[in-house]
Amino acid sequence: MVDFERRRWAGLIFISVAVSLIIVDSTIVNVAVPSIVTDLGISSTQVQWVQEAYTLVFASLLLLFGSFADRFGRRRMLLVGIVIFAASSVFAALAPTGDLLILARLVQGIGGAMILPTTLSLINATFRGRERGIAFAIWGSTIGGMAALGPLLGGWLTTYFSWRWAFGINIPLGIIVFIGILLTIRESKEHRAGNLDFVGAGLSVALFGTLVFGLIEGRTYGWWTAKGAFEIGGFSWPFALSPVPVAFAITALSLVGFIAWGLHRRRVGKSSLIEFSLFRISSFTNGNIAALVVALGEFGIILSLPLWLQFVLGFNALNTGLILLALAVGSFFASGIAGATSGRVRPVVLVRAGIAAEIIGVVGVALVIRPDAPWGWLLPALFVYGMGVGLATAQLTGVILQDVPVELSGQGSGTQSTARQVGSALGIAILGTVLFTSTAGILSTSLDEQGLAASQRDQVVSAVVDSAGSAISGLEASGQSEATADAAKSAFSDGTRFAAYTAAGFLVVGLGATFALGRGGASSRREDNTEENASNFS
């Protein structure tokens, strides 16, 4: 008989590494994207979809898999997710085209959606009282640290091997985590009757999918009037109206349908994808709002900065990873602060301090960005930003889940994870659109001022924007005037800066949302019930 009780702290390490797989994967890809652009020739829209394909499926399925794990086994769901994630990483590593890479990322999103909510619900079901707070702190610090170390690992793999190893690294890590989970974590689940809410899951996929599609593809297909050819398989869009407002209309209808369907299922005594009763818990409701907005703002640096560092300043992937290492140092420093203040400072205070540090860091980065930027000034700004991420991530998770009953921990963690991932998806879509749209507008104006012919201007703008900036070095090498190349660098720098300021604006809104948390969880108000907790395991 395996003594899982004694092994649970070792199990926490494997749980944290499991969620680190999906976090590191995202940050590794950010550094590898410039090499992917060069190797596979993907467009700027595809650059966004390489990230969004994963995040979109991830966000859409978190609620379903959180509920599924509660009923059929949290550890079982985690192990299946690890297998799917590792297997799809193989296909991503071998992808010969951008479209196949995006497809592999979609499948990775399925595996990731199985992993994240089950790690949270396993912690919620395994630890109690002060130990739970410590476990969440370790979990959050691991995420913060690995999210920042990912670019360094990705830079090293991309520079000395290939961007394909940014995905291949998931295979050995997945095997290690799979074995570790089997040996250290016991199964836990809730014995509840009722069918899973697949209709709600379908509506949530339609909701998030059409919303992100519209935000990303608006600049490609037109925000209102159709431009460009929109084709899916053998179908071509035949209308003068762009497919983007149609997508937004489907988003609105899906939202109404999702809420109405969920409430209907509750009235007839069936479980819904979201446990609506959880929203009667103030800390849960307000915490999720804050988490969504904060996650939206946190991707201002992660998306655009690696592109700017490599395509404007000319750094390689490894140097880019070394610069972003300042994030890791800040995050690890924050974990020390969180540990030292545990029990003496209310978690919501640390959340606010963390978000404030993120705002300062993002604004600091924005102030540094220009074509001839002294990159050394990025380091303190990124350190402060990383410190903010480290302070805010785990503490906000604890505040959100502190009053969620253990039997609903899967749905609770799935809901808060969905809020974060929806925020991340919207952040990539919105901030990516700000980056590329502002770059196009600024560069077009600059080239007009230089007197370039309209056809030549449009050609340069399309090359820079569609290549996500990789064409800038080509402008210098192809005989284009120095003024044209400088204009492209300046425009891309301005676009990156505007994206950072936009991110800071969202973080300010997120900071404001935390004040609705009130005391926000000085401690959990639930008392442990040993007999009830014991019944959660099988």
C-alpha positions in Angstrom: 0.0 0.0 0.0 1.5 3.3 -1.1 1.6 5.9 1.6 0.4 8.8 -0.4 -0.1 11.0 2.7 3.7 11.0 3.3 4.4 11.6 -0.4 2.1 14.4 -1.0 4.7 17.1 -0.8 6.8 15.3 -3.3 3.6 15.0 -5.3 3.2 18.7 -5.2 6.5 19.1 -7.0 5.3 16.9 -9.8 2.0 18.7 -9.9 3.8 22.0 -10.2 6.1 20.6 -12.9 3.1 19.3 -14.8 1.5 22.7 -15.0 4.9 24.2 -15.8 4.9 22.1 -18.9 2.0 24.1 -20.4 3.3 27.4 -19.1 6.9 26.8 -20.3 5.6 25.7 -23.7 3.9 29.1 -24.2 6.9 31.1 -23.2 9.4 28.9 -25.2 7.3 29.4 -28.3 7.4 33.2 -27.9 11.2 33.2 -28.2 11.1 30.6 -31.0 8.5 32.4 -33.1 11.0 34.6 -35.0 12.9 31.4 -36.1 9.6 29.7 -37.0 8.7 32.8 -39.1 12.0 32.5 -41.0 11.9 28.7 -41.4 8.2 28.1 -42.3 7.5 31.6 -43.7 4.4 32.1 -41.7 2.5 35.4 -41.7 1.9 37.8 -38.8 -1.7 36.5 -38.6 -0.4 32.9 -38.4 2.1 34.1 -35.7 -0.9 35.1 -33.6 -2.7 31.8 -34.4 0.3 29.7 -33.3 -0.3 31.1 -29.9 -4.1 31.5 -30.1 -4.8 28.0 -31.5 -3.4 26.6 -28.3 -4.9 29.2 -25.9 -8.3 29.2 -27.6 -8.9 25.4 -27.3 -7.3 25.5 -23.8 -9.7 28.2 -22.6 -12.8 26.6 -24.3 -12.3 23.2 -22.6 -11.1 24.0 -19.2 -14.6 24.0 -17.7 -15.6 20.7 -19.2 -12.4 18.9 -18.2 -12.6 20.5 -14.7 -16.0 19.0 -14.2 -15.1 15.7 -15.9 -12.1 15.3 -13.5 -14.3 15.8 -10.5 -16.4 12.9 -11.5 -14.1 10.4 -13.1 -10.8 11.1 -11.3 -8.5 14.1 -11.1 -5.3 12.1 -11.3 -6.6 10.1 -14.2 -7.5 13.2 -16.1 -4.1 14.7 -15.4 -2.3 11.6 -16.7 -4.3 11.5 -19.9 -3.7 15.2 -20.4 0.1 14.7 -20.0 0.0 11.9 -22.7 -2.0 14.0 -25.2 0.2 17.1 -24.6 3.4 15.1 -25.0 2.2 13.3 -28.1 1.0 16.5 -29.8 4.4 18.1 -29.0 5.9 15.5 -31.3 3.7 16.6 -34.2 4.4 20.2 -33.5 8.2 19.5 -33.5 7.9 17.8 -36.9 5.4 20.2 -38.5 6.5 21.1 -42.1 4.1 24.0 -42.5 2.6 26.8 -40.5 -0.9 25.3 -40.9 0.1 21.9 -39.5 2.0 23.6 -36.7 -1.2 25.4 -35.8 -3.2 22.1 -35.9 -0.7 20.5 -33.6 -1.1 23.5 -31.2 -4.8 22.9 -31.2 -4.3 19.3 -30.0 -1.8 20.6 -27.4 -4.5 22.9 -26.1 -6.7 19.8 -25.4 -4.0 18.3 -23.3 -3.3 21.5 -21.5 -7.0 21.9 -20.7 -6.9 18.5 -19.0 -3.7 19.4 -17.0 -4.3 22.8 -15.5 -7.6 22.5 -13.7 -6.7 19.1 -12.3 -3.5 20.4 -10.8 -5.5 23.0 -8.9 -8.2 20.7 -7.8 -5.7 18.1 -6.7 -4.0 20.7 -4.5 -7.4 21.8 -3.2 -8.3 18.2 -2.3 -4.9 17.2 -0.9 -3.9 20.1 1.4 -5.8 21.9 4.2 -5.6 25.1 6.2 -2.2 26.7 6.3 -0.6 23.9 4.2 -3.0 24.7 1.4 -1.7 28.3 1.3 1.9 27.0 1.2 1.0 24.6 -1.5 -0.6 27.3 -3.6 2.4 29.5 -3.1 4.8 26.8 -4.3 2.5 26.1 -7.3 2.3 29.8 -8.2 6.0 30.4 -7.7 6.8 27.5 -9.9 4.6 28.8 -12.6 6.1 32.3 -12.4 9.6 31.0 -12.4 9.2 28.6 -15.2 7.2 31.1 -17.3 10.2 33.3 -17.2 12.9 30.5 -17.5 11.0 29.3 -20.6 12.4 32.0 -22.9 16.0 31.2 -21.8 15.5 27.5 -22.5 13.8 28.3 -25.7 16.5 30.7 -26.8 19.2 28.1 -26.0 17.4 25.3 -27.9 16.5 27.6 -30.9 20.0 29.1 -31.2 22.1 25.9 -30.8 19.7 23.3 -32.1 16.3 24.2 -33.7 13.0 25.8 -32.8 11.6 22.3 -33.1 13.3 21.3 -29.9 11.2 23.9 -28.1 8.4 21.4 -28.6 10.5 18.2 -28.4 11.6 19.1 -24.8 8.1 18.3 -23.7 8.6 14.6 -24.4 11.2 13.6 -21.7 9.6 16.1 -19.2 6.2 14.5 -19.8 7.5 11.0 -19.1 9.1 12.1 -15.9 6.0 13.9 -14.6 3.8 11.0 -15.6 5.8 8.5 -13.5 6.1 10.9 -10.6 2.3 11.6 -10.5 1.7 7.8 -10.4 4.0 7.3 -7.5 3.1 10.3 -5.3 -0.5 11.3 -5.9 -3.6 9.3 -5.0 -6.7 9.5 -7.0 -9.5 11.8 -5.9 -13.0 12.3 -7.3 -16.6 13.2 -6.4 -19.3 10.5 -6.7 -22.0 12.6 -8.3 -24.7 11.6 -10.7 -25.8 13.4 -13.8 -24.6 13.8 -17.4 -21.8 16.2 -18.4 -22.9 19.4 -20.0 -21.7 18.8 -23.6 -24.1 21.4 -25.0 -22.6 24.0 -22.6 -19.2 23.0 -23.7 -20.1 23.4 -27.4 -21.6 26.9 -26.7 -18.4 27.9 -24.8 -16.2 26.8 -27.7 -18.4 28.8 -30.1 -18.3 31.8 -27.7 -14.5 31.9 -27.2 -13.7 30.8 -30.7 -15.7 33.4 -32.6 -14.6 36.2 -30.2 -10.9 35.5 -30.7 -11.3 34.9 -34.4 -12.9 38.3 -34.8 -10.3 40.1 -32.8 -7.4 38.6 -34.7 -8.8 38.5 -38.2 -10.5 41.9 -38.2 -7.4 43.5 -39.8 -7.2 40.7 -42.4 -10.8 40.4 -43.5 -12.1 43.8 -42.5 -13.9 45.0 -39.4 -17.2 45.7 -41.3 -16.8 45.6 -45.1 -15.2 42.4 -46.4 -11.6 42.7 -47.8 -9.5 39.8 -48.9 -10.7 36.3 -49.6 -12.1 34.3 -46.7 -12.1 30.6 -47.5 -12.7 27.5 -45.4 -12.2 24.3 -47.4 -14.1 24.7 -50.6 -16.3 27.5 -49.2 -15.6 31.1 -50.1 -17.2 34.0 -48.3 -19.7 35.5 -50.8 -20.9 38.6 -49.0 -19.9 42.3 -48.9 -20.2 42.2 -45.2 -17.0 40.9 -43.5 -17.2 37.6 -41.6 -15.8 39.4 -38.6 -19.0 41.2 -37.4 -20.9 37.9 -38.1 -18.4 36.2 -35.8 -19.0 38.8 -33.1 -22.8 38.3 -33.5 -22.3 34.5 -32.9 -20.2 35.4 -29.9 -23.1 37.4 -28.4 -25.7 34.7 -29.2 -23.4 32.0 -27.8 -23.0 34.0 -24.5 -26.7 34.3 -24.1 -27.3 30.7 -25.0 -24.6 29.5 -22.6 -26.0 31.4 -19.6 -29.7 30.4 -20.5 -28.7 26.7 -21.0 -26.8 26.6 -17.7 -29.6 28.1 -15.7 -32.1 25.7 -17.4 -30.0 22.7 -16.4 -29.8 23.9 -12.8 -33.6 24.4 -12.7 -34.2 20.8 -13.8 -31.7 19.4 -11.3 -28.8 18.7 -13.7 -25.2 19.9 -13.4 -24.1 22.7 -15.7 -20.6 23.4 -17.0 -20.3 26.3 -14.6 -21.6 25.9 -11.1 -23.5 29.1 -10.9 -23.9 28.9 -7.2 -20.2 29.6 -6.9 -20.8 33.1 -8.1 -22.7 33.8 -4.8 -19.2 33.6 -3.2 -17.9 37.2 -3.3 -14.2 36.2 -3.3 -14.8 33.8 -6.2 -16.8 36.2 -8.4 -14.6 39.3 -7.9 -11.4 37.3 -8.0 -12.3 35.9 -11.4 -13.0 39.3 -12.8 -9.7 40.5 -11.6 -7.9 37.4 -12.9 -9.4 37.8 -16.4 -8.4 41.5 -16.7 -5.0 41.0 -15.2 -4.2 38.1 -17.6 -5.3 40.2 -20.5 -2.7 42.8 -19.6 0.1 40.4 -18.7 0.7 39.4 -22.3 1.8 42.9 -23.5 5.5 41.9 -23.0 5.4 38.2 -23.7 3.9 38.5 -27.2 5.7 41.5 -28.7 9.1 41.9 -26.9 10.8 38.8 -28.4 9.9 39.9 -31.9 11.2 43.4 -31.3 14.4 42.3 -29.6 15.3 39.9 -32.5 14.0 41.8 -35.6 14.7 45.4 -34.6 17.7 45.1 -32.2 19.1 42.1 -34.0 19.5 39.8 -31.0 19.5 36.0 -31.4 17.0 33.7 -29.6 19.5 33.0 -26.8 20.3 36.6 -26.1 16.6 37.3 -26.0 16.1 34.5 -23.5 18.9 35.9 -21.3 17.3 39.3 -21.3 13.9 37.8 -20.3 15.7 35.9 -17.5 15.2 39.1 -15.5 11.6 38.0 -15.3 12.6 34.8 -13.6 14.8 36.5 -11.1 12.0 38.9 -10.2 9.5 36.0 -9.9 11.8 34.0 -7.6 12.5 37.1 -5.5 8.7 37.6 -5.1 8.2 34.0 -3.9 10.6 34.8 -1.1 8.6 37.8 -0.2 5.3 35.8 -0.3 6.8 33.1 1.9 8.2 35.6 4.5 4.9 37.5 4.8 2.6 34.4 4.9 0.1 34.7 7.7 1.1 38.3 8.4 -0.1 40.1 5.3 -3.5 39.5 3.7 -3.2 37.7 0.3 -5.3 40.4 -1.4 -2.7 43.0 -0.3 0.0 41.0 -2.0 -2.2 40.7 -5.1 -2.5 44.5 -5.3 1.2 45.0 -4.7 2.0 42.5 -7.5 -0.3 44.1 -10.0 1.1 47.5 -9.2 4.6 46.1 -9.8 3.5 44.7 -13.1 2.2 48.1 -14.2 5.5 49.8 -13.2 7.4 47.1 -15.1 5.4 47.3 -18.3 5.5 51.1 -18.4 9.3 50.9 -17.7 9.7 48.6 -20.7 7.6 50.9 -22.9 9.7 53.9 -22.0 12.9 52.0 -23.0 11.7 50.8 -26.4 13.1 52.5 -29.4 15.2 51.4 -32.4 18.5 52.4 -30.7 17.4 51.4 -27.2 20.0 50.7 -24.5 18.8 47.2 -23.8 20.3 47.2 -20.3 17.5 49.4 -19.1 15.1 46.6 -19.9 16.5 44.4 -17.1 15.3 46.4 -14.1 11.9 46.9 -15.7 11.6 43.2 -16.4 12.7 42.4 -12.9 10.0 44.5 -11.4 7.4 43.1 -13.8 8.5 39.5 -12.9 8.3 40.3 -9.2 4.7 41.5 -9.8 3.8 38.3 -11.7 5.2 36.2 -8.9 3.3 38.1 -6.2 0.0 38.2 -7.9 -0.4 34.8 -9.6 -0.6 32.3 -6.7 -2.1 34.8 -4.2 -5.0 35.6 -6.5 -5.6 31.9 -7.1 -5.8 31.3 -3.4 -8.2 34.2 -2.9 -10.5 32.9 -5.7 -10.6 29.3 -4.4 -10.4 29.9 -0.7 -14.2 29.5 -0.1 -14.9 27.0 -2.8 -16.2 23.7 -1.4 -13.8 20.8 -2.0 -16.5 18.8 -3.9 -16.7 21.7 -6.4 -13.0 22.3 -6.6 -12.7 21.0 -10.1 -15.4 23.4 -11.4 -14.0 26.2 -9.3 -10.4 25.8 -10.5 -11.6 25.2 -14.0 -13.6 28.5 -13.9 -10.8 30.6 -12.5 -8.4 28.9 -15.0 -10.8 29.7 -17.8 -11.0 33.3 -16.7 -7.2 33.6 -16.9 -7.0 31.8 -20.2 -9.8 33.8 -21.7 -7.9 36.9 -20.6 -4.7 35.5 -22.1 -6.4 34.8 -25.4 -7.9 38.2 -25.5 -4.6 39.7 -24.6 -2.8 38.0 -27.4 -5.6 39.0 -29.9 -6.0 42.6 -28.8 -2.4 43.4 -28.1 -1.2 41.6 -31.3 -3.7 43.6 -33.2 -2.5 46.8 -31.6 1.1 45.9 -32.4 0.6 45.1 -36.1 -2.1 47.6 -36.9 -0.2 50.5 -35.3 3.0 49.4 -37.0 1.3 49.4 -40.4 -0.3 52.8 -39.9 2.9 54.5 -38.6 5.1 52.9 -41.3 2.7 53.9 -44.0 2.7 57.5 -42.8 6.5 57.6 -42.5 7.0 56.2 -46.0 4.5 58.7 -47.4 6.6 61.5 -45.9 9.6 60.0 -47.6 7.8 60.4 -50.9 7.6 56.6 -51.8 5.1 55.7 -54.5 1.9 54.2 -53.1 2.6 50.8 -54.7 6.1 50.6 -53.2 4.8 51.9 -49.8 2.2 49.2 -49.7 4.7 46.5 -50.6 7.1 47.5 -47.8 4.3 47.8 -45.2 2.8 44.4 -46.2 6.2 42.8 -46.1 7.0 44.1 -42.6 3.6 43.4 -41.0 2.8 40.1 -42.7 6.3 38.8 -41.7 5.8 39.9 -38.1 8.9 42.1 -38.5 11.3 39.5 -39.9 11.4 41.4 -43.3 13.1 44.4 -41.6 16.6 42.8 -41.9 15.8 42.0 -45.5 15.1 45.6 -46.3 18.6 46.5 -45.3 20.1 43.7 -47.3 18.0 44.1 -50.5 19.2 47.5 -51.5 16.3 49.4 -50.0 17.2 52.9 -48.8 18.5 53.2 -45.3 15.7 55.6 -44.5 13.1 52.9 -45.4 14.8 50.3 -43.1 15.0 52.9 -40.3 11.4 53.8 -40.8 10.4 50.1 -40.5 12.5 49.7 -37.3 11.0 52.9 -35.8 7.4 51.8 -36.7 7.8 48.4 -35.2 9.3 49.9 -32.1 6.3 52.3 -31.8 3.9 49.4 -32.3 5.6 47.4 -29.6 5.5 50.4 -27.2 1.8 51.0 -27.9 1.1 47.3 -27.1 3.0 47.7 -23.8 1.0 50.8 -22.9 -2.2 49.1 -23.8 -1.2 46.2 -21.5 -0.5 48.6 -18.7 -4.0 50.1 -19.1 -5.6 46.7 -18.7 -3.5 46.0 -15.6 -4.7 49.3 -14.1 -8.3 48.1 -14.7 -7.3 44.8 -13.1 -5.8 46.5 -10.1 -9.1 48.5 -9.7 -11.0 45.2 -9.8 -9.1 43.8 -6.8 -10.6 46.5 -4.6 -13.9 44.7 -5.0 -12.4 41.8 -3.1 -12.7 43.5 0.2 -10.7 41.7 2.8 -10.1 39.0 0.2 -9.2 36.1 2.2 -7.1 36.7 5.2 -7.8 33.0 5.8 -10.1 30.3 4.6 -13.4 30.4 6.4 -14.0 26.7 6.0 -13.2 24.3 8.8 -11.6 21.0 7.9 -13.9 18.1 8.1 -11.7 15.0 8.2 -14.5 12.5 7.5 -15.9 14.5 4.6 -12.4 15.0 3.2 -11.7 11.3 3.4 -14.7 10.6 1.3 -13.3 12.6 -1.5 -10.7 10.0 -2.3 -11.0 6.6 -3.9 
